[in-house]
Each structure stands twice: as structure tokens, then as C-alpha cells.
Amino acid sequence: MRVDMDDGSDIAVDMGPLIDCVFLLLIFFLVSSTMKKPEPELPIDLPEPAISAIDSADPSPTLISIDRSGQFYMDGLPIGQSELHRRLKAFSAEDPTAHIRIDVDRESPSRTLVQLLDLCAFESLSNYALHTRSQNLDKLSR
């Protein structure tokens, strides 16, 4: 005996959900891609700080200075980068929370500041402060 399993309809693939998925992928890739042009670098003169930080309780932080030419100074004496690295390593070994004050000339190359901050980060020294010009001193000197 023969059994007829055909219900009379043809098998077809519904393309509607497939097209919806393709459009959603297209929208995702359009939104996530970068469409703006890169902006050119502009020479800028950074402003003075509007708020000064509260002075630390440590009365004598270690002073590291950078002059216009990018020369490092520690406590007023010129120092090379390798010697600076050695001393920062010693500070980190003694006290990782040692306070360091960094004075940077406005005209110094920014790469020297980045080098110093990288050395501090490498030696796990995070208690440092960037010293800026005081607005009160500027008023007095005029």
C-alpha cells in the first residue's frame, strides 16, 4: 500500500529574514567604520592651570627639573637620563610612595617630559606632581 506524504505545497526558502540580516550587517559596518578625515596637528600654547592642587604634607619632595633644551636636573644638579633612571630605581626600592615634584620649562620639548613620566611609571612611582607657574607670583613680578 502506498502512502502519500505530499501535502501539496512546494518547499521554498523565505528570503525576507536573510535580507534583513544583510541590511543589519551593512548598517553595522557603516556605523562602526571611520568616516571623518584626520584633523591636522595644530601648534598650540597650553593655558595656565585654573585651579592649583593642595600642597602635599611632605615638606621636601625630590625635585626633578627639565630646562628649555631638555636637560634633566635633580635637586638643582644636571643629570643624564641613565643616572636619572638609576636614581628613580633607588627611590622606588626605598619608598614607592616617595613624592617627586617635576618642574618643566614651557619651551622644553614634550618628549623629555614623556620620557620622565615613562621612567616613573616603569619604576612604579606614581606619587609625582607637575609644578606650574603660580598666578600670584606672576602678579608680583609685574
Helices and strands as residue ranges (DSSP letters): H 16-32, E 62-66, E 72-74, E 77-79, H 81-94, E 100-104, H 110-122, E 128-131, H 135-141
